[in-house]
């Protein structure tokens, strides 16, 4: 592929980001295994928890440190793939990968406790995440975010944090936390899907390209410079329609429509899996309660 011989290793594989993630993974196992007994009421790390957190690190690197990140500046389709994983799958792995005892320790700290006290309210968490996601994909805001590394990283970090708060009410297992009934959890996920629809519909049904970043050659090459080294950018030469077409063969409009469809499709699949799990847990709980009632009636 053209991308692999025109761009250098640093642009394609982000070695500094890989090193940071490796350090985070090393510290995670250091805390949850070697120094676990330094924390009150700690429990042994389970295979599932370790697998979830390792999957979180690997998937985060795949979409933010591999060539996928570079391609997300070239095609809106790849941007939406990146967003789908960053906001709909990776937060789930993160929440499930942190042991409950470590969550309790984190929530005992003043700042995190204050954040969760406000943001873990289901209605607020749902509204903030979906409103910010929709605002981010307003054309002038997305185009603006591609002009500076700080803005770009800040917006993605904020959306990721809000995604954690959005999933928290239905995924956390902490005793004493606010527990939603099965019917409320199901309604919560359906409402989340409905609130994401306007942003995806804007992208899918627009009759012309709405993002300068992916349709204007000059803006496109400026956005690309956020994640490519100067030496790689020098190999591309001057911006022009031919250069844009070489890296985006679908064309701006078809690329835009496909991106919106992929984002909505991934969202529907992830939410459907979560709703199925909610129903399964709900059914199992009802069966256990019915069995307990039967045993009490027989005794």
C-alpha positions as CSV (number, residue, x, y, z in Angstrom):
1,X,0.0,0.0,0.0
2,X,1.1,3.6,-0.7
3,X,0.8,4.6,2.9
4,X,3.5,2.1,4.0
5,X,6.3,3.3,1.7
6,X,5.5,7.1,1.8
7,X,5.4,7.4,5.6
8,X,8.2,6.6,8.0
9,X,8.0,4.2,11.0
10,X,7.3,6.9,13.5
11,X,4.3,8.2,11.5
12,X,2.9,4.7,11.1
13,X,3.4,3.1,14.4
14,X,3.8,5.9,17.1
15,X,6.6,4.3,19.1
16,X,6.3,6.9,21.9
17,X,2.6,6.2,22.4
18,X,3.4,2.4,22.3
19,X,5.9,3.0,25.1
20,X,3.4,4.9,27.2
21,X,0.8,2.2,26.9
22,X,3.4,-0.5,27.8
23,X,4.2,1.4,31.0
24,X,0.5,1.7,31.9
25,X,0.1,-2.0,31.3
26,X,3.2,-2.8,33.4
27,X,1.9,-0.6,36.3
28,X,-1.5,-2.2,36.1
29,X,0.0,-5.7,36.7
30,X,2.4,-4.3,39.3
31,X,-0.5,-2.8,41.3
32,X,-3.1,-5.7,40.8
33,X,-0.6,-8.6,41.3
34,X,2.7,-7.8,43.0
35,X,1.6,-4.9,45.3
36,X,-2.1,-5.9,45.6
37,X,-1.8,-6.7,49.3
38,X,-0.8,-3.0,50.0
39,X,-4.5,-2.1,49.4
40,X,-7.3,-2.9,51.8
41,X,-9.9,-5.5,50.8
42,X,-8.0,-6.3,47.6
43,X,-8.7,-9.5,45.7
44,X,-6.6,-11.7,43.3
45,X,-6.8,-10.5,39.7
46,X,-9.0,-12.7,37.6
47,X,-8.2,-14.0,34.1
48,X,-11.1,-12.0,32.7
49,X,-10.0,-8.8,34.3
50,X,-6.5,-9.1,33.1
51,X,-7.7,-10.1,29.6
52,X,-10.1,-7.1,29.5
53,X,-7.4,-4.6,30.5
54,X,-4.8,-6.1,28.2
55,X,-7.4,-5.9,25.4
56,X,-8.1,-2.3,26.3
57,X,-4.4,-1.4,25.9
58,X,-3.9,-3.4,22.6
59,X,-7.1,-2.0,21.0
60,X,-6.3,1.5,22.1
61,X,-2.9,1.2,20.4
62,X,-4.4,-0.3,17.3
63,X,-6.7,2.6,16.7
64,X,-4.6,5.5,18.1
65,X,-1.0,4.3,17.4
66,X,-1.1,2.1,14.3
67,X,-1.6,3.2,10.7
68,X,-5.4,3.4,11.4
69,X,-4.7,6.7,13.2
70,X,-2.9,8.1,10.2
71,X,-5.6,6.9,7.9
72,X,-8.3,8.5,10.1
73,X,-6.8,11.9,9.0
74,X,-7.1,10.8,5.3
75,X,-10.6,9.3,5.2
76,X,-13.8,10.0,7.2
77,X,-14.5,6.3,7.1
78,X,-11.4,5.5,9.1
79,X,-12.1,8.4,11.4
80,X,-15.6,6.9,12.2
81,X,-14.0,3.4,12.7
82,X,-11.6,5.0,15.1
83,X,-14.5,6.8,16.9
84,X,-16.6,3.6,17.1
85,X,-13.9,1.6,18.8
86,X,-12.6,4.5,21.0
87,X,-16.1,5.4,22.3
88,X,-18.2,2.2,22.1
89,X,-15.9,-0.7,22.7
90,X,-12.7,0.4,24.5
91,X,-14.5,2.1,27.4
92,X,-16.2,-1.2,28.1
93,X,-12.9,-3.1,28.2
94,X,-11.5,-0.4,30.5
95,X,-14.4,-0.5,33.0
96,X,-14.4,-4.4,33.1
97,X,-10.6,-4.6,33.3
98,X,-10.3,-2.6,36.5
99,X,-11.0,-4.9,39.6
100,X,-13.8,-3.7,41.8
101,X,-11.5,-3.2,44.8
102,X,-9.3,-0.9,42.7
103,X,-12.4,1.1,41.5
104,X,-13.3,1.5,45.2
105,X,-9.8,2.8,46.0
106,X,-10.0,5.2,43.1
107,X,-13.5,6.4,44.1
108,X,-12.2,7.2,47.6
109,X,-10.0,9.9,46.2
110,X,-11.6,13.3,46.5
111,X,-11.4,14.4,42.8
112,X,-12.6,11.2,41.3
113,X,-15.4,10.9,43.9
114,X,-16.6,14.4,43.0
115,X,-16.5,13.6,39.2
116,X,-18.5,10.4,39.6
117,X,-21.0,11.9,42.1
118,X,-22.0,14.3,39.3
119,X,-21.3,12.4,36.1
120,X,-22.5,8.9,37.1
121,X,-26.2,10.1,37.1
122,X,-27.6,8.1,34.1
123,X,-29.5,11.0,32.5
124,X,-26.6,13.4,32.8
125,X,-24.1,10.9,31.6
126,X,-26.2,9.9,28.6
127,X,-27.0,13.4,27.6
128,X,-23.4,14.8,28.0
129,X,-21.9,12.0,26.0
130,X,-24.3,12.1,23.1
131,X,-24.5,15.9,22.9
132,X,-20.7,16.2,22.9
133,X,-20.4,13.5,20.3
134,X,-22.9,15.3,18.1
135,X,-21.3,18.7,18.6
136,X,-17.9,17.2,17.8
137,X,-19.2,16.2,14.4
138,X,-20.6,19.6,13.5
139,X,-18.4,20.4,10.4
140,X,-16.6,23.5,11.7
141,X,-15.8,21.9,15.1
142,X,-14.4,18.7,13.6
143,X,-12.4,20.8,11.1
144,X,-11.1,23.0,13.9
145,X,-10.0,19.9,16.0
146,X,-7.8,18.8,13.1
147,X,-5.8,22.1,13.2
148,X,-3.9,21.5,16.5
149,X,-2.6,18.4,18.3
150,X,-3.7,19.8,21.7
151,X,-7.3,20.4,20.6
152,X,-7.4,17.0,18.9
153,X,-6.1,15.1,21.9
154,X,-8.2,17.0,24.4
155,X,-11.5,16.4,22.5
156,X,-10.8,12.7,22.0
157,X,-9.8,12.4,25.7
158,X,-12.9,14.2,26.8
159,X,-15.2,12.0,24.6
160,X,-13.5,8.9,25.9
161,X,-14.0,10.0,29.5
162,X,-17.7,10.8,28.9
163,X,-18.1,7.4,27.2
164,X,-16.8,5.8,30.5
165,X,-19.4,7.8,32.5
166,X,-22.1,6.8,30.0
167,X,-21.4,3.1,30.3
168,X,-20.7,3.2,34.0
169,X,-24.4,2.9,35.3
170,X,-25.0,-0.4,33.4
171,X,-21.5,-2.0,33.7
172,X,-20.2,-1.3,37.2
173,X,-20.5,-4.1,39.8
174,X,-19.7,-2.1,42.9
175,X,-21.8,-2.9,45.9
176,X,-23.6,0.2,47.2
177,X,-23.7,2.0,43.9
178,X,-26.9,3.0,42.3
179,X,-28.4,0.0,40.6
180,X,-30.8,0.3,37.7
181,X,-33.5,-2.3,37.0
182,X,-33.3,-4.4,33.8
183,X,-36.1,-2.4,32.2
184,X,-34.4,0.9,33.0
185,X,-31.0,-0.3,31.7
186,X,-32.7,-1.4,28.4
187,X,-34.5,1.9,28.0
188,X,-31.2,3.7,28.8
189,X,-29.4,1.9,26.0
190,X,-32.3,2.5,23.5
191,X,-32.2,6.2,24.4
192,X,-28.5,6.3,23.9
193,X,-28.9,4.8,20.4
194,X,-31.7,7.3,19.5
195,X,-29.6,10.3,20.7
196,X,-26.6,9.3,18.5
197,X,-28.9,9.0,15.4
198,X,-29.0,12.8,14.5
199,X,-25.2,13.1,14.1
200,X,-25.0,9.9,12.0
201,X,-28.0,11.0,9.9
202,X,-26.3,14.3,9.2
203,X,-23.2,12.5,7.9
204,X,-25.1,9.8,6.0
205,X,-27.8,11.8,4.3
206,X,-25.9,15.0,3.4
207,X,-25.9,15.5,-0.4
208,X,-22.4,17.0,-0.5
209,X,-19.2,16.7,1.5
210,X,-19.5,18.7,4.7
211,X,-16.0,18.4,6.1
212,X,-13.2,20.6,4.7
213,X,-10.7,18.2,6.4
214,X,-11.7,15.4,4.0
215,X,-12.6,17.3,0.8
216,X,-10.3,20.3,0.5
217,X,-6.8,19.3,-0.5
218,X,-5.1,22.1,1.5
219,X,-7.1,21.5,4.7
220,X,-6.6,17.7,4.2
221,X,-2.8,17.9,4.1
222,X,-2.7,20.3,7.1
223,X,-4.8,17.8,9.1
224,X,-2.5,15.0,8.0
225,X,0.5,16.8,9.4
226,X,-0.8,16.4,12.9
227,X,0.2,12.7,13.0
228,X,2.9,12.5,10.2
229,X,6.5,13.6,10.7
230,X,7.9,16.5,8.6
231,X,10.1,14.0,6.6
232,X,7.0,12.0,5.6
233,X,5.1,15.1,4.7
234,X,7.9,16.3,2.4
235,X,7.5,13.1,0.4
236,X,3.9,13.9,-0.4
237,X,4.7,17.1,-2.2
238,X,2.2,19.9,-2.6
239,X,-1.5,19.5,-1.9
240,X,-3.8,18.9,-4.8
241,X,-6.9,16.9,-5.8
242,X,-4.8,14.1,-7.2
243,X,-3.1,13.6,-3.9
244,X,-6.4,13.6,-2.0
245,X,-7.9,11.1,-4.5
246,X,-4.8,8.8,-4.2
247,X,-5.4,8.3,-0.5
248,X,-9.2,8.5,-0.6
249,X,-10.3,6.5,-3.7
250,X,-14.0,6.4,-2.6
251,X,-14.4,10.2,-3.1
252,X,-15.3,12.6,-0.3
253,X,-19.1,12.1,-0.5
254,X,-19.1,8.3,-0.6
255,X,-16.4,8.2,2.1
256,X,-18.5,10.4,4.2
257,X,-21.7,8.3,3.8
258,X,-19.8,5.0,4.5
259,X,-18.3,6.5,7.6
260,X,-21.7,7.5,9.0
261,X,-23.1,4.0,8.2
262,X,-20.2,2.2,9.8
263,X,-20.5,4.3,13.0
264,X,-24.2,3.7,13.3
265,X,-23.8,0.0,12.5
266,X,-21.1,-0.6,15.2
267,X,-23.2,1.3,17.7
268,X,-26.3,-0.8,16.9
269,X,-24.2,-4.1,17.3
270,X,-22.6,-3.0,20.6
271,X,-25.8,-1.8,22.1
272,X,-27.7,-4.9,21.0
273,X,-25.1,-7.1,22.6
274,X,-25.4,-5.1,25.9
275,X,-29.2,-5.2,25.8
276,X,-29.0,-9.0,25.2
277,X,-26.7,-9.3,28.3
278,X,-29.1,-7.2,30.3
279,X,-32.0,-9.4,29.4
280,X,-30.0,-12.6,30.2
281,X,-29.0,-11.2,33.6
282,X,-32.6,-10.1,34.2
283,X,-34.0,-13.5,33.4
284,X,-31.4,-15.3,35.5
285,X,-32.1,-13.1,38.5
286,X,-35.9,-13.7,38.1
287,X,-35.2,-17.5,38.0
288,X,-33.1,-17.3,41.1
289,X,-35.7,-15.3,43.0
290,X,-38.4,-17.7,41.9
291,X,-36.3,-20.7,43.0
292,X,-35.8,-19.0,46.4
293,X,-39.5,-18.4,46.8
294,X,-40.2,-22.0,46.0
295,X,-37.7,-23.2,48.6
296,X,-39.2,-20.9,51.2
297,X,-42.6,-22.2,50.4
298,X,-41.5,-25.8,50.8
299,X,-39.7,-25.2,54.1
